[in-house]
Amino acid sequence: MKRPLALCLLSLAAALPALTSLCAHAADNPAGRHGVAPIQVKAQLYHAWLTGTTAADEKNSYPFAPSDRAEVSASRCGYVLGHPGASEFPAITRSVCTQ
């Protein structure tokens, strides 16, 4: 009884470093089901919201661009620039709102 238990414990101890490195790698790169990290999706949605190109912005004017897209984008940029804490992605805010 002691021998199989000792072998089991040794095999678990040998596999532990491989498991911990695998878990650490997974924590460094948390990708979703389709290989895209949630933060990437959030950044793309934030960019679309700032530029006025979300599905909700275009649902009434599809397939043509809405005529007030520039006004919507300017209004949203004004809000985000007036409330610096509202922007999770300052680099996106700078690139969109300074054009």
Backbone as JSON Lines, residues from 0, in Angstrom:
{"i":0,"aa":"M","n":[0.82,-1.19,0.0],"ca":[0.0,0.0,0.0],"c":[0.86,1.25,0.0]}
{"i":1,"aa":"K","n":[2.0,1.2,0.71],"ca":[2.85,2.37,0.79],"c":[3.54,2.66,-0.54]}
{"i":2,"aa":"R","n":[3.92,1.6,-1.25],"ca":[4.64,1.79,-2.49],"c":[3.79,2.47,-3.57]}
{"i":3,"aa":"P","n":[2.55,2.04,-3.85],"ca":[1.73,2.74,-4.85],"c":[1.44,4.19,-4.44]}
{"i":4,"aa":"L","n":[1.24,4.42,-3.17],"ca":[0.99,5.77,-2.69],"c":[2.22,6.65,-2.9]}
{"i":5,"aa":"A","n":[3.39,6.1,-2.63],"ca":[4.63,6.86,-2.82],"c":[4.85,7.15,-4.31]}
{"i":6,"aa":"L","n":[4.57,6.19,-5.17],"ca":[4.7,6.42,-6.61],"c":[3.73,7.48,-7.1]}
{"i":7,"aa":"C","n":[2.55,7.44,-6.58],"ca":[1.54,8.44,-6.95],"c":[1.99,9.84,-6.53]}
{"i":8,"aa":"L","n":[2.49,9.97,-5.31],"ca":[2.96,11.25,-4.82],"c":[4.16,11.76,-5.62]}
{"i":9,"aa":"L","n":[5.07,10.86,-5.99],"ca":[6.22,11.25,-6.8],"c":[5.8,11.72,-8.18]}
{"i":10,"aa":"S","n":[4.85,11.04,-8.79],"ca":[4.4,11.46,-10.12],"c":[3.67,12.8,-10.06]}
{"i":11,"aa":"L","n":[2.93,13.03,-9.0],"ca":[2.28,14.33,-8.82],"c":[3.3,15.43,-8.61]}
{"i":12,"aa":"A","n":[4.33,15.14,-7.82],"ca":[5.37,16.13,-7.57],"c":[6.14,16.44,-8.86]}
{"i":13,"aa":"A","n":[6.33,15.46,-9.7],"ca":[7.04,15.69,-10.97],"c":[6.19,16.5,-11.94]}
{"i":14,"aa":"A","n":[4.88,16.33,-11.9],"ca":[3.99,17.03,-12.81],"c":[3.65,18.44,-12.33]}
{"i":15,"aa":"L","n":[3.87,18.75,-11.09],"ca":[3.49,20.04,-10.52],"c":[4.14,21.23,-11.22]}
{"i":16,"aa":"P","n":[5.46,21.23,-11.5],"ca":[6.04,22.39,-12.19],"c":[5.42,22.62,-13.57]}
{"i":17,"aa":"A","n":[5.13,21.57,-14.29],"ca":[4.52,21.73,-15.61],"c":[3.13,22.32,-15.49]}
{"i":18,"aa":"L","n":[2.37,21.88,-14.5],"ca":[1.02,22.42,-14.31],"c":[1.06,23.88,-13.89]}
{"i":19,"aa":"T","n":[1.97,24.24,-13.01],"ca":[2.03,25.63,-12.56],"c":[2.47,26.56,-13.68]}
{"i":20,"aa":"S","n":[3.4,26.11,-14.53],"ca":[3.81,26.97,-15.64],"c":[2.68,27.1,-16.66]}
{"i":21,"aa":"L","n":[1.92,26.06,-16.86],"ca":[0.78,26.11,-17.76],"c":[-0.27,27.08,-17.24]}
{"i":22,"aa":"C","n":[-0.54,27.02,-15.94],"ca":[-1.52,27.93,-15.35],"c":[-1.02,29.37,-15.38]}
{"i":23,"aa":"A","n":[0.26,29.59,-15.17],"ca":[0.82,30.94,-15.21],"c":[0.73,31.51,-16.62]}
{"i":24,"aa":"H","n":[0.99,30.68,-17.63],"ca":[0.89,31.14,-19.0],"c":[-0.56,31.49,-19.35]}
{"i":25,"aa":"A","n":[-1.49,30.71,-18.88],"ca":[-2.9,30.98,-19.14],"c":[-3.34,32.28,-18.47]}
{"i":26,"aa":"A","n":[-2.79,32.58,-17.31],"ca":[-3.15,33.82,-16.62],"c":[-2.55,35.03,-17.31]}
{"i":27,"aa":"D","n":[-1.38,34.88,-17.94],"ca":[-0.76,35.99,-18.65],"c":[-1.5,36.35,-19.93]}
{"i":28,"aa":"N","n":[-2.12,35.39,-20.57],"ca":[-2.78,35.61,-21.84],"c":[-4.2,35.07,-21.78]}
{"i":29,"aa":"P","n":[-5.09,35.76,-21.09],"ca":[-6.46,35.24,-20.99],"c":[-7.24,35.52,-22.27]}
{"i":30,"aa":"A","n":[-7.28,34.57,-23.14],"ca":[-8.01,34.73,-24.4],"c":[-9.37,34.07,-24.26]}
{"i":31,"aa":"G","n":[-10.3,34.63,-24.97],"ca":[-11.64,34.09,-24.96],"c":[-11.75,32.85,-25.82]}
{"i":32,"aa":"R","n":[-12.95,32.49,-26.11],"ca":[-13.22,31.27,-26.87],"c":[-12.66,31.35,-28.29]}
{"i":33,"aa":"H","n":[-12.6,32.55,-28.85],"ca":[-12.14,32.7,-30.23],"c":[-10.72,33.23,-30.32]}
{"i":34,"aa":"G","n":[-9.97,33.21,-29.22],"ca":[-8.58,33.63,-29.25],"c":[-8.37,35.12,-29.08]}
{"i":35,"aa":"V","n":[-9.4,35.86,-28.73],"ca":[-9.29,37.3,-28.54],"c":[-9.47,37.6,-27.06]}
{"i":36,"aa":"A","n":[-8.55,38.38,-26.52],"ca":[-8.64,38.73,-25.1],"c":[-9.8,39.7,-24.88]}
{"i":37,"aa":"P","n":[-10.49,39.59,-23.75],"ca":[-11.61,40.48,-23.47],"c":[-11.23,41.95,-23.49]}
{"i":38,"aa":"I","n":[-10.01,42.28,-23.11],"ca":[-9.59,43.69,-23.11],"c":[-9.51,44.23,-24.54]}
{"i":39,"aa":"Q","n":[-9.16,43.36,-25.51],"ca":[-9.14,43.78,-26.91],"c":[-10.54,44.1,-27.41]}
{"i":40,"aa":"V","n":[-11.48,43.27,-27.03],"ca":[-12.87,43.49,-27.43],"c":[-13.38,44.79,-26.82]}
{"i":41,"aa":"K","n":[-13.06,45.0,-25.56],"ca":[-13.49,46.21,-24.87],"c":[-12.89,47.45,-25.53]}
{"i":42,"aa":"A","n":[-11.63,47.38,-25.92],"ca":[-10.98,48.51,-26.58],"c":[-11.6,48.79,-27.94]}
{"i":43,"aa":"Q","n":[-11.93,47.75,-28.68],"ca":[-12.57,47.94,-29.99],"c":[-13.96,48.54,-29.85]}
{"i":44,"aa":"L","n":[-14.7,48.09,-28.84],"ca":[-16.03,48.66,-28.61],"c":[-15.95,50.11,-28.18]}
{"i":45,"aa":"Y","n":[-14.94,50.44,-27.37],"ca":[-14.75,51.83,-26.94],"c":[-14.41,52.71,-28.14]}
{"i":46,"aa":"H","n":[-13.55,52.21,-29.04],"ca":[-13.2,52.96,-30.24],"c":[-14.43,53.18,-31.12]}
{"i":47,"aa":"A","n":[-15.24,52.14,-31.29],"ca":[-16.46,52.25,-32.1],"c":[-17.44,53.24,-31.46]}
{"i":48,"aa":"W","n":[-17.52,53.25,-30.14],"ca":[-18.42,54.18,-29.46],"c":[-17.94,55.62,-29.66]}
{"i":49,"aa":"L","n":[-16.63,55.84,-29.54],"ca":[-16.11,57.2,-29.73],"c":[-16.3,57.7,-31.16]}
{"i":50,"aa":"T","n":[-16.15,56.82,-32.13],"ca":[-16.26,57.25,-33.53],"c":[-17.7,57.23,-34.04]}
{"i":51,"aa":"G","n":[-18.62,56.72,-33.24],"ca":[-20.02,56.69,-33.64],"c":[-20.33,55.6,-34.64]}
{"i":52,"aa":"T","n":[-19.63,54.49,-34.56],"ca":[-19.83,53.4,-35.53],"c":[-20.33,52.12,-34.88]}
{"i":53,"aa":"T","n":[-20.99,52.22,-33.74],"ca":[-21.55,51.01,-33.14],"c":[-22.79,50.59,-33.92]}
{"i":54,"aa":"A","n":[-23.23,49.39,-33.69],"ca":[-24.42,48.89,-34.38],"c":[-25.64,49.74,-34.03]}
{"i":55,"aa":"A","n":[-25.73,50.19,-32.8],"ca":[-26.86,51.02,-32.39],"c":[-26.84,52.37,-33.11]}
{"i":56,"aa":"D","n":[-25.64,52.89,-33.4],"ca":[-25.55,54.16,-34.11],"c":[-25.98,54.05,-35.56]}
{"i":57,"aa":"E","n":[-25.77,52.89,-36.15],"ca":[-26.01,52.74,-37.58],"c":[-27.27,51.94,-37.94]}
{"i":58,"aa":"K","n":[-28.03,51.51,-36.95],"ca":[-29.14,50.62,-37.27],"c":[-30.23,51.29,-38.1]}
{"i":59,"aa":"N","n":[-30.44,52.57,-37.96],"ca":[-31.5,53.24,-38.71],"c":[-31.05,53.72,-40.08]}
{"i":60,"aa":"S","n":[-29.74,53.77,-40.33],"ca":[-29.25,54.32,-41.59],"c":[-28.53,53.3,-42.47]}
{"i":61,"aa":"Y","n":[-28.48,52.05,-42.04],"ca":[-27.78,51.03,-42.81],"c":[-28.4,50.9,-44.18]}
{"i":62,"aa":"P","n":[-27.68,50.75,-45.23],"ca":[-26.25,50.53,-45.44],"c":[-25.45,51.81,-45.61]}
{"i":63,"aa":"F","n":[-26.05,52.97,-45.45],"ca":[-25.33,54.23,-45.61],"c":[-24.9,54.75,-44.25]}
{"i":64,"aa":"A","n":[-23.8,55.47,-44.24],"ca":[-23.31,56.04,-42.98],"c":[-24.28,57.13,-42.51]}
{"i":65,"aa":"P","n":[-24.5,57.21,-41.21],"ca":[-25.38,58.26,-40.72],"c":[-24.78,59.64,-40.98]}
{"i":66,"aa":"S","n":[-25.64,60.6,-41.28],"ca":[-25.15,61.93,-41.62],"c":[-24.6,62.68,-40.42]}
{"i":67,"aa":"D","n":[-25.0,62.29,-39.23],"ca":[-24.55,63.0,-38.03],"c":[-23.43,62.28,-37.29]}
{"i":68,"aa":"R","n":[-22.71,61.39,-37.96],"ca":[-21.65,60.63,-37.3],"c":[-20.58,61.55,-36.7]}
{"i":69,"aa":"A","n":[-20.19,62.59,-37.42],"ca":[-19.16,63.51,-36.92],"c":[-19.66,64.25,-35.68]}
{"i":70,"aa":"E","n":[-20.93,64.62,-35.67],"ca":[-21.49,65.31,-34.5],"c":[-21.55,64.38,-33.29]}
{"i":71,"aa":"V","n":[-21.94,63.14,-33.52],"ca":[-22.01,62.16,-32.43],"c":[-20.62,61.92,-31.86]}
{"i":72,"aa":"S","n":[-19.64,61.76,-32.73],"ca":[-18.27,61.53,-32.29],"c":[-17.74,62.74,-31.52]}
{"i":73,"aa":"A","n":[-18.01,63.95,-32.01],"ca":[-17.56,65.16,-31.32],"c":[-18.21,65.28,-29.95]}
{"i":74,"aa":"S","n":[-19.47,64.94,-29.86],"ca":[-20.17,65.0,-28.57],"c":[-19.58,64.01,-27.58]}
{"i":75,"aa":"R","n":[-19.32,62.79,-28.03],"ca":[-18.76,61.77,-27.14],"c":[-17.32,62.11,-26.75]}
{"i":76,"aa":"C","n":[-16.55,62.66,-27.69],"ca":[-15.19,63.09,-27.36],"c":[-15.22,64.23,-26.34]}
{"i":77,"aa":"G","n":[-16.16,65.14,-26.52],"ca":[-16.29,66.23,-25.55],"c":[-16.6,65.72,-24.16]}
{"i":78,"aa":"Y","n":[-17.45,64.73,-24.07],"ca":[-17.78,64.15,-22.77],"c":[-16.55,63.49,-22.14]}
{"i":79,"aa":"V","n":[-15.86,62.66,-22.93],"ca":[-14.71,61.92,-22.39],"c":[-13.57,62.87,-22.02]}
{"i":80,"aa":"L","n":[-13.35,63.91,-22.82],"ca":[-12.29,64.86,-22.51],"c":[-12.66,65.72,-21.29]}
{"i":81,"aa":"G","n":[-13.94,65.93,-21.09],"ca":[-14.39,66.69,-19.92],"c":[-14.41,65.87,-18.64]}
{"i":82,"aa":"H","n":[-14.45,64.57,-18.78],"ca":[-14.45,63.64,-17.64],"c":[-13.3,62.65,-17.81]}
{"i":83,"aa":"P","n":[-12.09,63.03,-17.42],"ca":[-10.93,62.16,-17.67],"c":[-11.04,60.77,-17.05]}
{"i":84,"aa":"G","n":[-11.77,60.62,-15.98],"ca":[-11.92,59.31,-15.36],"c":[-12.82,58.37,-16.15]}
{"i":85,"aa":"A","n":[-13.53,58.89,-17.15],"ca":[-14.45,58.08,-17.93],"c":[-13.72,57.24,-18.98]}
{"i":86,"aa":"S","n":[-12.48,57.57,-19.26],"ca":[-11.74,56.86,-20.31],"c":[-10.85,55.78,-19.72]}
{"i":87,"aa":"E","n":[-11.13,54.53,-20.1],"ca":[-10.27,53.42,-19.7],"c":[-9.09,53.28,-20.65]}
{"i":88,"aa":"F","n":[-9.21,53.86,-21.84],"ca":[-8.2,53.74,-22.87],"c":[-7.77,55.13,-23.33]}
{"i":89,"aa":"P","n":[-6.88,55.79,-22.59],"ca":[-6.47,57.15,-22.95],"c":[-5.81,57.24,-24.33]}
{"i":90,"aa":"A","n":[-5.1,56.22,-24.75],"ca":[-4.46,56.26,-26.07],"c":[-5.51,56.3,-27.18]}
{"i":91,"aa":"I","n":[-6.57,55.55,-27.03],"ca":[-7.64,55.57,-28.03],"c":[-8.34,56.91,-28.0]}
{"i":92,"aa":"T","n":[-8.55,57.45,-26.82],"ca":[-9.19,58.76,-26.7],"c":[-8.35,59.82,-27.41]}
{"i":93,"aa":"R","n":[-7.04,59.8,-27.19],"ca":[-6.17,60.78,-27.85],"c":[-6.18,60.61,-29.36]}
{"i":94,"aa":"S","n":[-6.15,59.39,-29.84],"ca":[-6.08,59.18,-31.29],"c":[-7.39,59.57,-31.98]}
{"i":95,"aa":"V","n":[-8.51,59.32,-31.35],"ca":[-9.79,59.63,-31.99],"c":[-10.17,61.1,-31.81]}
{"i":96,"aa":"C","n":[-9.96,61.63,-30.64],"ca":[-10.48,62.97,-30.31],"c":[-9.55,64.11,-30.73]}
{"i":97,"aa":"T","n":[-8.37,63.83,-31.2],"ca":[-7.49,64.92,-31.64],"c":[-7.39,65.02,-33.14]}
{"i":98,"aa":"Q","n":[-8.24,64.3,-33.84],"ca":[-8.21,64.35,-35.31],"c":[-9.0,65.51,-35.82]}
